[in-house]
């Protein structure tokens, strides 16, 4: 029985340490900004190429009187770098 428990513990640690964490990767993830009433805007962070600074995107802009209603709007997102990222 101890051998079986040892195998389970080893498999657990192998699985935990083999997972990759990408804390700074936000491309293709949806973000929802809200206020105390509900959703205001929903958008996805676009995938920027290496030298690309500006990217066009579409986003949902929710109606302020009825948050179940929304319109698709278009806009631009600019890539900014901080001194910590260089």
C-alpha positions in Angstrom: 0.0 0.0 0.0 2.9 2.4 0.7 4.3 1.9 -2.8 0.9 2.8 -4.3 0.8 6.0 -2.2 4.4 6.9 -3.2 3.4 6.6 -6.9 0.4 8.8 -6.4 2.5 11.5 -4.6 5.2 11.4 -7.4 2.5 11.7 -10.1 1.0 14.6 -8.3 4.3 16.5 -8.1 5.1 15.7 -11.7 1.8 17.1 -12.9 2.1 20.2 -10.7 5.6 21.1 -11.8 5.0 20.3 -15.5 2.2 22.9 -15.8 3.4 26.2 -17.3 2.2 29.5 -16.0 2.1 32.5 -18.4 1.2 35.4 -16.2 2.0 38.1 -18.8 0.2 36.5 -21.7 -3.2 38.2 -22.2 -3.7 37.7 -26.0 -7.1 36.3 -26.9 -8.4 36.6 -23.4 -11.7 38.4 -22.8 -11.8 41.3 -20.3 -15.0 42.8 -19.0 -15.1 46.2 -17.4 -18.1 46.9 -15.1 -19.5 49.4 -12.7 -21.9 48.9 -9.8 -24.9 48.3 -12.2 -23.3 45.7 -14.5 -21.1 45.3 -17.6 -19.9 48.4 -19.4 -17.5 47.1 -22.0 -16.1 43.7 -23.1 -13.1 43.2 -25.3 -10.2 40.8 -26.2 -6.6 41.8 -26.1 -5.3 41.5 -29.7 -2.1 39.6 -30.5 0.6 42.1 -31.3 3.4 41.3 -33.7 7.0 42.1 -32.6 7.2 45.6 -34.1 3.5 46.3 -34.2 2.4 49.3 -32.0 -1.3 49.7 -33.1 -3.9 47.1 -33.6 -7.6 47.5 -34.6 -10.2 45.7 -32.5 -14.0 45.4 -32.0 -15.6 45.5 -28.6 -19.0 45.2 -27.0 -20.3 48.5 -25.5 -23.3 47.8 -23.3 -26.3 50.1 -23.1 -26.3 52.2 -19.9 -30.1 51.9 -19.3 -30.4 48.1 -20.2 -27.2 46.1 -19.8 -28.6 43.2 -21.7 -28.4 45.3 -24.9 -25.1 46.1 -26.5 -23.5 47.4 -29.7 -20.3 46.3 -31.4 -17.9 49.2 -31.8 -14.5 49.4 -33.3 -11.4 51.1 -32.0 -7.6 50.9 -31.7 -5.4 49.5 -29.0 -1.8 50.7 -28.6 1.1 48.6 -27.2 3.0 50.5 -24.5 6.2 49.4 -22.9 7.4 50.3 -19.4 10.9 50.4 -18.2 10.3 47.2 -16.3 9.5 45.3 -19.5 12.7 46.1 -21.4 
